[in-house]
């Protein structure tokens, strides 16, 4: 899997470089069908430039003193690229608040580039914008091509005809990007996720393209199939495209090409002939039949075969074919649907199979920088944790993300974001954004058309939410639906991520947004109210994600770190915004201190936080997993959140530096494909099966010991498992014998192969957390009595033996990564608790990230031996493993 991902990233990088490669006097585009991205820009504040637009937008102006930036990037991204700011310094403590001369971001910024063209008769040129935040004036060679009244919205993709304005030789494109206001503009914002960037994301954050065509141009294909569920029937694939005749005479156009299978062999030829009137734009279709289709599946269920369609549009003339336009794109054959069940909860289906969404909310870079290699690592982490869906709440990113999702099998649930301008509806008093007016609807229309076109053919698309916290009004809904129809959208369209209301044209969303976003105890998820495990939780979580010490020291000062553990109610800059409910860790810390004891040091605070975070995420994913086929099933959850936009103290499953943390491994355990879990509320043991087709007899071992290692109960249960199902297989005995803290180990094995499928250890209190459900609000359910784990502070020391060795892979399983194994052996009569293994690069003394552990933060039974494997990019000879835990001495391992 990892080898394929590496090849993919290289291919994407080569593709991006090829698009941007313009050197010397070589024309940016040279023949019909060429499309090129503006390869880079000269960037400068309008406050630093005295020349008028007529001078700046013509070739020949010396801008060598301006900042040189890449093809896409906000103003802050460009300044970081040029060393004006340093990310490490900027992210340290609250340095971002004292950024030099913030007034410079209150004025527009210029993006300027010169390039060569060789226009000729019968050739047409088009400028295509994919996203400028939030609005801009666009000039070419001294002429205003589009004003900021037209070019608006972060997702406002537009095409402008340049044919009359291009010149032989040097041409100049100038974009004046106006400052973004999140309450006024339909922009990509952050609401309460983190502090706002100084520039509010202003600038050319997506590619700007120039295309050249002959008399007729062709849009990318929109792909539709008649496939609905797995069977051996042939599949009809329909390719739809928009043909545009740029001339005042009628044309006859042939669209022809091939569809190649996943192995590269040609599956079928396609062809169609179409008549276009003068200056006509027409949608046309070509159908093809694939006799024995390879079906695309989410990664957790199967393979991701992708077909490639390549086609040319040519103009038919007597005895001659003139090449005019061509496209090449990939698609997968699969079917996604959703329905409301009898409880008005949305349930998704992929290829006819019930698909419980197990996902998390994606956070883009705070400065909207895009790194496909980083996204690949994030998706790899998601798959390693057992997640199957990423939600993009108004963070639609770039085409490469969807291409990557297609290849890696990650489902994508996209949609518009909450709050700010996006939900400035007249009926909504919660949003601070300016209410929508007449001028906003064309922006919404352009945005929806662009995003739907970009996503339509991607197999990874699960659906689109046209609202988040609130639903769009009727006028906006009509615009959105018309745009989806125009783009042949084949996937579910959902009114919002909440059940607050809906437009009649869409009906109920079937999703709940009842919290929590702050800490709740593990038994919360087994309740029957609010965000507990029933229905579809569109964004919810215990608000955890504490980084480990080494990461925190990168972005927190000594004073910040001291405040973190000594002042439980103190505000924390590296949380949410200052005006948010989540600007401190007071709720979290109250529970941490009550349950685990007052921290005695920063190190003590961190390890207690990791334990709290681990049990919080594990119980959430386990709770929803146990209820996948309940009377009122839990149809999906989106953990809030997956990752952070900058170094953060919460709302993440791994930290900004891609180091996995307690929350990561709690999720990895709780979301296992086949798993055995403990219900804190009812003391029941659940057998869970998320697979598509795995069945058979399973053995579950249940072992309960006290803090000294004394056995309190033991049981072995056998049961048969079936796909998409969870069931109770036992009740925990002996829990009343716990006097301070107990440890529960659940082991799931395949009775035939004897393979251990899941190993899961809990620490249990004699008393459970007590929730005050009646006083819940939108982000928290209070706790009136806490479980007690304070005995963990005084556990008897355990002696741990550990060894490290490299593993050799055969050629069939080689993924290009280094693989190694750590063997842990608890030589004591008591448990060795919450053992963390940390991989260090000894050359630069840094933590290795990403790193893929089979398990981590583990607890060993007396005399138990446990083998853990890990994989990473690097040299095992330059790697050491640090082994730490609650009651063991630190051990350092080398091969």
BELWOJO-V54712 format. One record per backbone hydrogen bond with DSSP energy under -1.0 kcal/mol. CO is the residue of the C=O (numbers start at 1). NH is the residue of the N-H. If there is no record, write none. Layout:
CO;NH  CO;NH
This chain:
1;5  2;6  3;7  4;8  5;9  6;10  7;11  8;12  9;13  10;14  11;15  12;16  13;17  14;18  15;19  16;20  20;22  23;26  31;34  34;212  36;210  41;69  42;112  43;67  44;110  45;48  52;56  53;57  55;58  57;142  63;66  67;43  69;41  74;78  75;79  76;80  77;81  78;82  79;84  80;83  86;90  87;91  92;95  94;97  95;98  101;104  102;105  103;106  108;46  109;177  110;44  111;175  112;42  113;173  115;171  116;28  117;169  120;123  124;213  125;162  126;211  127;160  128;209  129;158  131;206  133;203  134;153  135;178  137;176  138;145  138;146  139;174  140;143  143;140  146;138  147;150  147;151  150;152  151;136  153;156  155;157  158;129  160;127  162;165  162;166  169;117  171;115  172;141  173;113  174;139  175;111  176;137  177;109  181;184  181;185  182;421  183;434  185;187  186;154  190;193  197;200  199;202  202;75  203;133  203;205  204;73  207;130  208;38  209;128  210;36  211;126  212;33  213;124  215;246  217;244  222;240  224;238  235;290  236;226  237;288  238;224  239;286  240;222  241;284  242;219  243;282  244;217  247;279  251;276  252;316  253;274  254;314  255;272  256;312  257;270  258;310  259;267  259;268  260;308  261;264  265;261  268;259  270;257  272;255  274;253  276;251  277;280  280;245  282;243  284;241  286;239  288;237  290;235  298;301  298;302  303;297  307;331  308;260  309;329  310;258  311;327  312;256  313;324  313;325  314;254  315;322  317;320  320;317  322;315  325;313  327;311  329;309  331;307  333;296  335;351  337;349  339;347  341;344  345;341  347;339  348;355  349;337  350;353  351;230  353;350  357;637  358;388  358;389  359;639  360;391  361;642  365;368  371;375  372;376  373;377  374;378  375;379  376;380  377;381  378;382  379;383  380;384  381;385  382;387  388;411  389;360  390;413  391;362  392;394  398;401  399;403  400;404  401;405  402;406  403;407  404;408  405;409  405;410  409;299  411;390  412;462  412;463  413;392  414;465  415;394  419;423  421;424  423;425  424;436  425;428  437;440  440;444  441;445  442;446  443;447  444;448  445;449  446;450  447;451  448;452  449;453  450;454  451;455  452;456  455;458  458;461  460;412  463;414  464;494  465;416  468;497  473;477  474;478  475;479  476;480  477;481  478;482  479;483  480;484  481;485  482;486  483;487  484;489  485;488  492;464  494;466  503;506  503;507  510;346  512;538  516;541  521;524  523;526  524;527  525;533  529;532  532;534  535;636  536;512  537;638  540;640  544;652  548;552  549;553  551;554  552;555  552;556  555;93  557;561  558;562  559;563  560;564  561;565  562;566  563;567  567;570  574;649  577;580  582;576  583;572  585;589  586;590  587;591  588;592  589;593  590;594  591;595  592;596  593;597  595;789  601;605  602;606  603;607  604;608  605;609  606;610  607;611  608;612  609;613  610;614  611;615  612;616  613;617  614;618  615;619  616;620  617;621  618;622  619;623  620;624  621;625  622;626  625;628  627;630  627;634  633;535  635;357  636;537  637;359  638;540  639;361  642;653  645;366  655;658  659;655  661;665  662;666  663;667  664;668  665;669  666;670  667;671  669;672  673;690  675;688  677;686  679;683  683;732  684;679  685;729  685;730  686;677  687;727  688;675  689;725  696;721  697;751  698;719  699;749  700;717  701;747  702;715  703;745  704;712  704;713  705;743  706;709  710;706  713;704  715;702  717;700  719;698  721;696  725;689  727;687  730;685  734;737  735;738  742;764  743;705  744;762  745;703  746;760  747;701  748;757  748;758  749;699  750;754  755;750  758;748  760;746  762;744  764;742  770;784  770;785  772;775  773;776  779;517  779;518  780;777  782;772  785;770  789;792  790;793  791;794  799;827  801;825  803;823  805;821  810;813  818;872  819;807  820;870  821;805  822;868  823;803  824;866  825;801  832;860  833;886  835;858  836;884  838;882  839;848  840;880  841;845  841;846  846;841  852;871  858;835  860;832  861;864  864;826  866;824  868;822  869;854  870;820  871;852  872;818  875;878  876;879  878;842  880;840  881;893  882;838  883;891  884;836  887;798  891;883  893;881
